[in-house]
Amino acid sequence: MQYNDLGKTGMKVSNLSFGASSLGGVFHDIREAEGIRAVHTAIDGGINFIDVSPYYGHLKAEIVLGKALREIRRDCYFLSTKVGRYGKDGVNTWNYSAERVTRSVYESMERLGVDYIDLINVHDIEFQKDLPGGLQKVCDETLPALVALREKGVVGHVGITDLQPENLEWVIDHVPAGTVESVLCFCHYSLNDVMMRTEQPFFAERGIGVINASPLSMGLLSMRGAPDWHPATPALREACHQAALFCDRQGYPIEKLAVQFATSWNPQIATTLFSSANPANVEKNIRWANEPMDESLVEEVQRIIGEQMGVRWANS
């Protein structure tokens, strides 16, 4: 496993990291004991960065992860969770107020069974654009509340997450330097989308660490294909499907190539998050990330995806 500096945080994180959204049954129902074993498998395989959110499974992911972490030494991992996006009874809610995000941190710590969060993220800031105060509220209220917790030693570092890199950049440009220490952006460094190559210098110039997420582009880059709820266009779905079929004919799963590609741009991207509640899949992803990538296959896959490369979609 390779380890990279996450900006100026002092955290040296594994090239591949564990996203705990699957522990909340976000993609399908899970067996809790199996999910706990998946976390232990990740740590045993050299992964040292774990990301979660109270939104995943409407608190369930944090609860299950907390059970898994009871059996792992605290100095074996860096823990990241989020504030601002929540849900209950299948209904999404957003609350980026100082009072709510402060309370949210302490609630997460209780569910996770820890007394310290290494990285706290403002979750999917684009949703605040349509709420009173817009993104300026993240700058004026949300982030100052988290910085106050950082100054108290409750959290170690502060970051922001979003699908749209331009939202991350806007917020960073409207807060004091050092407020935001890392960004998490998903689906923009993968076989079908390399937007982060253009955006990453903005973050590098400011010493901000970059976390990549969803190497499979939320299922687009898989033989199973994207789920029905995926917001990708039909044309992009079909292009990725044809790429997956091509890889299958070569005896090289597109999932393997996707993981290898997403983890190959080091140290510009500090770590790439994947999520699985299946211990065997965790082992497989770690093995793939540590094997050499077929560069010629990458070129052919991106040729097949063709004009659908970089086609964007809205968050949901």
N, C-alpha and C positions, 0 to 999 in steps of 0.2 A: 504494500500500500504506500502510495506517495502522500506526503503531507505538505500543505502550502500555507503561507501566511494569509490570514483573512484581514486584508488591509493593514491598519495600524493597531488592531485590537490586541495583538500579542497572542491571539489564538492561532495555533498551527493545526489546521483541520485536515482530515483525510480527504483525499481526492474524490472519493465516493462517499456519500453520507446517507443516513437513514431518515426518510420522511415518514412520520408516524401517522399520516392521514388514514392509511389502510387499517390501522388499529381501531378506527371509529366506524368501520364498515362502510366507508364512503363509496367504495366500488362494488362491494358485495358483502354479505354477512360473513363474519369470521368466527372461528373458535378461539375463545380468549386464551386458552393455554397455548395454542399454536402461535398466536400473535406474540405472546410473551417470549416464547422460544425464538421467534424471529428476531426480536431485539437482542437477545443474548447471542444469537448467531452473528449478528452484525458486529457487536463489540468484540467477540472472539476472533472475527475475521479482520480486525484492524480498523474498523470504522470508529471514529471518536466524536462525530458530530450528529446530533439528533434534533430534528425539527418537528414541532407539533403546533396545535392551536386548539383553543376551546371550541372553535367552530366545527372541527372535524368530528363528525358523529354526534354533534351537539353535546360536547363534554366527554363522550365515551373514549375518544383517543387518548386524552390526557389521563383519564382514570386507568385505562389498561396499561399505558406506558408507565404510570406511577407504580403499578404492581410489579412491572418488569424491573424497574430501576431499584427496587428494594434490595435486589440480590446482586447489584453491581456497585463497586466502589465509586464514590462520587468523583474521584480524580481520574477516572477512566474515560470520561466523556464530557463534551461541552453540550449544554442544553439550551435550545432556543424554543420560545413559544411566542404567541402573538396576542394583540389586543385590537379591539375595534369591530371585529366581525363575529357575530354570534348567531345562534339559531335555537329554536325550540319548537317541538311538535311539527317539524317540517317547514317552519316559517323562518326565513332569514331576517335578521335585524342587524343594524349598524349603529354603533354609538362610539364616537371618537372624543367624547367630552373628557376633561381632565379627571373628573370624579370617577367616571366609569372605568377608564383605562387603569387608573391607579388601583381601584378595587379589584379589577380583573387580574392584575399581576399577583396579588395576594391569594386570590381564589385559585389561580393556576398552581401556585406553589403548594397549596394545600392538597390539590388533587394529585400533583406529581410527587408529593412527599419529599420536597427539597426546601431548603431555606435560602436558596440563591439561584437566580436565573442568569446564565452566562450572556445570553443575547435576547433582548425583547424587541419584537418587531411590531410596527403598525401594519395591520393586515389589509391588503388590497385597498390602497388609498384611493383608487379611482372612484370607489363608491361614495366617498365623501364629496366628490365634485358636484353631485346632485343634491346634497344636503345643505342646510343653511350654513353659510360661512365658506363653503367650498373647500378647496385644498388649503386655503389660507388658515383654516381652523386647525389643520394638522400642524402647520407651522407655529401658530400662536398659542395653541392650547394642548394638543395631544403630545407633541414632542417635548415641550417644556416639562410636562408632568412626568414623562419617562426619564428625562435628564435629572429631575429632582430625585427620582428613585436611584439613578446611577450614582449621584453624589452621596446618597445615604448608604450605598453599598448593597442595596437590595438586588439590583441587577448590575451586570458587569458592563454591558455595551448596548447601544441603541441602534436599531435599523428600521428600514421601511421595505415593504413588499408591494409588487404590482405586476400585472401582465404588461402594462404599457411603460416602456422605459422613459418616455418623455415626461410622464407624471413624476417618476422618481427624480428626474433631473430638475424639474420645476421646483419641487419641494427643497431639494438640496441647495438650490440657488436662492432660496428665500428664508434660510435659517442661518445662524452663525456657524462658521466653520467648526467642525468637530462635533456638531450636534448629531449628525447621521454618520455612523461608522461603517455600515454595511448595507447592501441592497440585496434583495432576493427577487429575481425576475425569472419567469418560467416560460418555456416553449420558445425561447429566442436564441438558444444555442443547441440546435439539434440538426439532424440530417436534412430536414426540410426548411430550416430557418436559421440563418447565421447573423441575424441583425446585431447581436451583441458584439460582433467584430467591429462594427461602426460605433456602437455606443460605449464600449468599454473604456476607451481613452478618457472620456469625460470623468469616469469614476477613478481611474488610475491617477489622473492629475491631482485629484483631491485626496488621495490616500484612502479611498473607500473600497472595502472588500466586496467582491461580487460572488454571490451564491446563485448557481444555476439550478433549475428544477425541471423535472419531467422530461427526461431524455427521450421518452417514447412519445412526446407531444400529446400527452393525455390519451394514449392508445392508438393514435394515428399510425405510428411506426410499429405495428405488430401484425402478426398473421390473423389474430382474432378481429382486428380492426377497431375503429373508434366506437364507443358506445353511442346509443341513439341521442343522448343529450349533448353530444359534442358539438360545439358551435362552428366547426369548420365547414367550408362550402362543399357541395357535392363534388366539384372538380378537384379540390385538394384531397378529399377522401379517396377518390378514384386513383389519383396519381400515386398516393402513398400505398394504396392497395396493390397497384401494379409493381411498385418497387419491392413490396414485401414478397410478392409471388416470384419476382426475379431472384431475390436472395434465397428463397426456399429452393429454387431450382439449382442454385449453386451449393446447396447444403450448408449455408451460412445464415442462420436466423437473423432477420432484420433487427430483432430485439438486441442481439449481441452487438451488431454493428452500431446500433443507435447508442448503446451504453458506452461503447469504446469511443465513438466520435465525441459524445458530450463530455467525456472526461479527458479528452486528449489535448485541450488547449490550456496548458499550464505554463506559468502560474497566473495567467491573466484571469482565469476563473478559478477561484480557490477550491470550490467543491461543487459537486453535482448531486442533487437529492433524487433518490428514487424511493418508491414506496411499495412494500409487500409485507403481508402478514404471514407469508409462507416461508419457513426456514430454508427449504430447499431452493426457493427462488432467490433468497438473500445470498446464499452460498454461490449460486450461479452468477449473479450479478457481480459479486466480488471477484470471482474467477475471471469473468469476461473483462473487467476493468483492468486486470493485471496482465492480460494477454496482448500481444501485438495486434494492431489493427490492419486490415487489408485496405490499403490506400486506393488501390485500383477499383475495388468494389465500391468505395465511397463515391468515387468519380462517376461510376456507372449509375449508381442509385440516384445521385443528384441530377444526372442527365435525364433519367426517366421521370423524375419529379418535374424537371423542366421549368416551364413558365409559372408553375405553382410554387416554386421556391419563394419563401418569404411572404406568401399570402397570409394576411392577418385576419383575426376575428376578435369579437368583443368578449370581455369577461362576462361571467354569469354567476 
